[in-house]
């Protein structure tokens, strides 16, 4: 396949879907941030509901038997619902971007850094949509979307490449296997990292302060729930990312004649995997389950980001030409 075989029209639609996805996700973030910033705390709403149920006069003729009128459904809650709907729309648009890029090039659409980051962000957003599907978790979107938008901005502005065939070195059946698995694991780790950061903030003195940031933290789920979200998402992502590293080693043996050569990409990927293994071990060890384990998870998340950007874009190694997994 050569460059003349690229469907330029589909490639253009893919670019439009990417831009639309970023814009929609930005709008979703703004709406969700408005809800989080201006909504009343759950304790205040609970007291008002009890008070309303005990002392308010309700017209019996207008009441429906068996249905409790939720007087707490305010404007900010409707704004939050709209924000989540836009987040889902952004996910669909990003999926369209990935699919259209694949159709335009007649290959798997993760053959360069631009496509790899798009797939990783899509995986993270889907993981967030699954984990944060309950209304009481909606405020967590405010903290998941910023790193995703930063990644997409870097991807679209500095890493964008026109639709084209992959270079011969990447024309292997291991490309769709290795890179997709690594992207899935990295995307889910993003949700876990955000949950651990928020857990540490909830456990810190910031959550006790009577200011805007402290009140915002008080509206998030409790610290133990955040810790469980981080733990469960890491449990899922850890073996997935591990298999991605193993598949990469098998591909390396076919391409370079060795399974492992301590290339910078390989080394940092292995370090990140070990850090996450340490987190899972610490999370199940008495005396390490709270802040210490969460800090280890944050270190693993930092290692993943470092591996994604610095190793791919700055250092020189066998993975430098590809910019992928």
N, C-alpha and C positions, 0 to 999 in steps of 0.2 A: 504494500500500500504506500503510495506517495502522497505528497501534499495536494496534488490535483484531485485526489479522491475524497478530500474533506468536503462535507456538506456545509458550505459557508452560511447558508440560511439557518440551519439548525444550530450552528455554533453561535450565531448572532442571537437567536432566541435564548440559548443557554446563558449568554452574558446578560441579557435583559432580566432573566429570571433571577440571576445572582444579585444584580443591583436592586431589583424589587424586593428580594428576600431581606437584604440588609436594611432597606428603608422601612419595611413592615416590622422587622424586629426592633428597630430603634423606636418606632411609634409604640409598639407593645411595651417596651421598657419604660417609656415615659408614662403611659397610662397606669402600669402596675406600680411605678414609683409614686404616682399621685395617690393611689389607694393606700399604699403603705405609709406615706407621710401624713395623710389627713384622716385616716380611719381611726376610730376610737379603739381603745384597748379592749380585749375580749372580756376582761373582768367588768369594765364599765358597762359594756353591752349586756352582759349577763345580769347585772344588777337592775338595769333598766327593764329587761324583759320580765324579771320577777316582779318588779314594781308595777309594770303595765298589766301583768296578768292578775295582780292582786287588787289593784285599785282603780283601774280604768273602766269606764262604762262602755260596753260594747252593745250595739243594737242587735238583739237576738234575731230579728227578722233578716238581718244581713249576714249573719254568721252561718257558716256551713258546718254541719255536724262532723266531728272527727278531724277537722282541719284547724291547726293553730296558726293564727295570723302572725307572721314574723315581722315585727315592727322595726327590726334592726337592719333590714335590707335598705341601705341608704344609697345615695348617689355614688359615693366612693366605691361601694361594693359593685355596682353596675359598671363603673369604670374599670374595676379590676377584672370583671368577667369579660369585658370587651378586650382588655389587654391580653388575657389568656387566649381568646379567640384569634387575635392577631398573631400571637406567638405560634399557634398551630398553623395559621396561614403562612407564616414565614418558613416553617418547617417544610410545608408542601412546596413552596416556591424553591427552596434550596434543593429539595429532592428533584424537582423539575430541572433545575440547573445541572445537576449531576447526570440525570438520565439523558437529557438533550446533548450534553457534551459527549456522552458515550455513543449515542446514535450518530452524532456528527462525525466522529472519528472511527466508528466501527471497531471499538476496542473498549476494555474496561476503563472508566473515566477516573482513574487515579494513577496516572503515569508521570506526574511531576508534582512539585511542591504545592502549586495552586490547587490542583485537584485533590491532593492528599489532605490538605487542611480543610477544604470544603467537606470532604467525607468525614473527617474527624469531628468537625463542628456539627454536622448532621447527626452523627452518632450520639454526641453529647446532648443535643436538643431532644432527640427521641428518648434517650434515657431519662432526661428531665421530665418529659411529658408523661412517662410511665410512673416515675417515682413521685412526682408532684401533682398527681391527678386529683387529689382531694382538695376541697376548697380551703381548708385550714393551712395548706402548704403553699398557697398561691404567692405569698410574699417572698418566698425563696427564689422565685423567678427573677426578682430584682437583682439578685447577686449571681445568678447563673448566666444571665444574658450579657453582662458587660465583658467577661473574658471571651465569650463566643464572638461578640461583635468586634472586639480587638483583633482576634485571630482572623476573622473574615475581612476586616479592613486591611490588615497587613497582606492577606492573601490577594485581595483584589487590586491593591495599589502597587505593591512592590514585587509580588511573586507571580502576577498574572502572566500567562503565556498563551499565545494563540493556539487554537485547536490544531493538532498535528499528530502524526504517528509517533509512537515511542521509539527511542533509539534501539538498535539491534540488541544491545546488552540486556534490555528489559523485556524483550519479546520472548517471554517464558510463561508457562502455565502457572508458575509460582507467583507471578505478579498479582493476579486477582486474589490468590489465597493469602499470601503473606501480608500484603499491604492492607487488605480489607480487615483482617483479624487485628492487626496492630491499631488501625484506625478505630475499630469498635472498642478495644480495650482502653485506648487513650481518651476517647470521648466519654466513657463511663467514669474513668478516673477523674475527669474534670468535675463531674457532679460530686464525687466523693471528696475532692479537695475543697470545693466551696463549702460543703456541709461541715467539714472539720474546721475550717476557718471561722465559720459562724458559731460553731460549738465553743471554740476558744474565746470568741468575743462575748458570748452569753455567760461564760464562766468567769469573765474578767470584771474589773471594776467599772468598765464602760457601761455595762448593762445596769449598774446601780445608780448611775448619774441621772439627775433630773434635768436633762437637756434633750434636744431634738434627737441626737443619735441614740441616747439611752432609751427614750420612749419608742424609737423605731425598733430597737432590738427587743423590747418587751412585747412587741406585736408579732414576733416570729415564734415558731414552735419552741417548746421548752428544750433545754440543752440536751437532755437525755434522748429526746426524739431525733435531734440533729445528729447525735453520736450514732444512733442506730442506722440512720440513713447513710452516713459515711461508711459504716461497717458493712452493711449489706451490699452497697454498690461496689465496694472494694472486693468483697468476696466473689462477686460476679466477674469483675474486670480482671482480677489477679490471674486466674487460670487462662482467660482469653488472651491476655497480653503475653503470658508465658508461652502459650502455643504459638503466638506470633513470632516470638524470638526463636523458638525451635524451628518453625517453618523457614525463617530467614537463614538459619544455620544450614539447613538442608539445601536451600537454594544456593548459598555461598559455596557449598561443596561442589555443586554442579557448575557454577559459573567461574569460580576461582580455584578450585581444587583443594579447598580446606573448609572444615566446618566452622572454625573459629580462628580469628587472627588478631584479636584485640584492636581492631579498627576503632576509631573514636566513637562511631555510632554504636557499634556492638558493645563497647565497654560501658557507655553511659546507659544504654538500654538494660544491660545486666545489672548495673548499680541500682537503677530505678526499681527493677524487679525485686532485688534483694531488700531494698528499703520497704517496699510494700509487704514483703514476707515478714520483715521485722515488725511492721505495724500490726499485721494479723496476729502474730505471736504475742506482742505486747497487749493487744486488745483482750486476749484471753488469759493474761497473767495478772494475778492480784497485785495491786500497787501500781500498775501501769495502765489501767483501763481508761482513765479519764484524760487529763491534760497531756501526760507524757506520750500516750499512744497517738493522740490527735496531732501532736507536734511532729511525730514520725510520719504520719500521713501527709501533712503539709510539706515536709521535706521531699517525700516521694513525688508530690504534685509539682514542686519546683524543679525536681530532676527531669520530669517529663517535659515541662516547658523548655528547660535548658536544652534537652536533647532535640526537641522539635526545631528550635530556632538556631541556637548558637552552633550546635554540631553540624547541622545541615548547611548553614549559610556562612559560617566563619572558618571552621577548621577544614583541613584538607585530608581526605581519606577516600577509601574505596566507594563510599556512599555519596561522595560529593557530586558526582556527575548526575545522580538520579534525583536527589532531593526527596527521596521517599524512604519509608520504613527501613 
